[in-house]
Amino acid sequence: MDDAFRGQTNDLCGAAAAPLIFFTTGRHTGHVGLSIRPNEREPTLPEEWEKAVEVPLEVAEELCLMEWG
């Protein structure tokens, strides 16, 4: 996890240890939505979102989401 956030300035998504991306959330406070979508330009974000992070991602074969902790 430390390697994923090395040099990052956000606390949501660590992308410094490619090809892995490490997301942190606060599930203890309720449902957490996650969207992964390609965008050609900066998207318009809903006002109710507390935070958003833009991360470059290149998926070679398969995308896998795993729970940690």
GICOR-V436895 format. One record per backbone hydrogen bond with DSSP energy under -0.5 kcal/mol. CO is the residue of the C=O (numbers start at 1). NH is the residue of the N-H. Records with the same first field share a line. If there is no record, write none. Layout:
CO=NH + NH
This chain:
1=5
2=6
3=6
4=16
5=8
12=24
13=15
14=22
17=20
21=23
22=14
26=29
27=30
43=45
46=49
53=55
57=59
58=60
